[in-house]
Amino acid sequence: MRVVADFDPSTPSIARVYDYINGGKDNFAADRELAQRLIDIFPPITVTATENKRFLDLAVGWAAGRRGRGSGSSSTSAAGCPRRQERMSRRAPSRRTRGWRTWTSTRSC
């Protein structure tokens, strides 16, 4: 396991704020505080984040179904993202997802 030297849980991360707004458990107090401030400023952000996550799940499901049919680039659908690969395998269990080391793209989650 690689240790991140500059990690500070008292500094909010927008990814963890997004996780909190979507009901996730991978966040810290600073993330929850910022999320609550954002919700206070713009209450529809909860709906926006939820719909965004739903769209991502649908898009990944669609891409998983299209993989192997000769359309699109297979190097961009799950590049280096274990969560996205997990969603893809749930959507299309008959199709195998390649390990993250075989992907040519360097896009992040």
RAPEJO-V281076 format. One record per residue. N is the residue number from 0. RES is the residue in one small letter. SS is DSSP state (a for helix, b for strand, c for the rest). PHI is phi in whole degrees, 0 to 359 (NA if undefined). D_FIRST is the distance of its C-alpha to the first C-alpha in whole Angstrom. Layout:
N_RES_SS_PHI_D_FIRST + N_RES_SS_PHI_D_FIRST
This chain:
0_m_c_NA_0 + 1_r_c_271_4 + 2_v_c_262_6 + 3_v_c_267_10 + 4_a_c_290_13 + 5_d_c_263_15 + 6_f_c_290_14 + 7_d_c_224_18 + 8_p_c_294_18 + 9_s_c_275_22 + 10_t_c_260_22 + 11_p_c_292_23 + 12_s_c_240_21 + 13_i_a_296_23 + 14_a_a_294_21 + 15_r_a_287_20 + 16_v_a_296_24 + 17_y_a_301_25 + 18_d_a_300_23 + 19_y_a_297_25 + 20_i_a_299_28 + 21_n_c_272_27 + 22_g_c_84_27 + 23_g_c_284_23 + 24_k_c_244_21 + 25_d_c_264_18 + 26_n_c_207_20 + 27_f_c_243_21 + 28_a_a_304_24 + 29_a_a_298_24 + 30_d_a_293_24 + 31_r_a_295_26 + 32_e_a_295_29 + 33_l_a_295_29 + 34_a_a_301_29 + 35_q_a_294_32 + 36_r_a_297_33 + 37_l_a_296_33 + 38_i_a_295_35 + 39_d_a_296_37 + 40_i_a_284_38 + 41_f_c_221_38 + 42_p_c_307_38 + 43_p_c_294_38 + 44_i_a_299_34 + 45_t_a_294_33 + 46_v_a_292_35 + 47_t_a_300_34 + 48_a_a_294_30 + 49_t_a_295_31 + 50_e_a_294_33 + 51_n_a_298_31 + 52_k_a_295_28 + 53_r_a_298_31 + 54_f_a_299_32 + 55_l_a_300_28 + 56_d_a_299_28 + 57_l_a_295_32 + 58_a_a_295_31 + 59_v_a_294_28 + 60_g_a_298_30 + 61_w_a_296_33 + 62_a_a_297_31 + 63_a_a_295_29 + 64_g_a_289_33 + 65_r_a_274_34 + 66_r_c_299_31 + 67_g_c_86_33 + 68_r_c_256_36 + 69_g_c_83_37 + 70_s_c_243_36 + 71_g_c_78_34 + 72_s_c_259_31 + 73_s_c_285_28 + 74_s_c_273_26 + 75_t_c_244_26 + 76_s_c_282_25 + 77_a_c_215_22 + 78_a_c_302_20 + 79_g_c_66_16 + 80_c_c_241_17 + 81_p_a_301_16 + 82_r_a_296_18 + 83_r_a_292_21 + 84_q_a_297_20 + 85_e_a_297_21 + 86_r_a_298_24 + 87_m_a_296_25 + 88_s_a_290_25 + 89_r_a_290_26 + 90_r_a_286_29 + 91_a_c_227_30 + 92_p_c_297_29 + 93_s_c_284_31 + 94_r_c_262_29 + 95_r_c_271_26 + 96_t_c_265_23 + 97_r_c_285_22 + 98_g_c_297_18 + 99_w_a_296_16 + 100_r_a_289_16 + 101_t_a_270_20 + 102_w_c_283_21 + 103_t_c_271_23 + 104_s_c_279_23 + 105_t_c_249_20 + 106_r_c_296_21 + 107_s_c_261_18 + 108_c_c_298_19
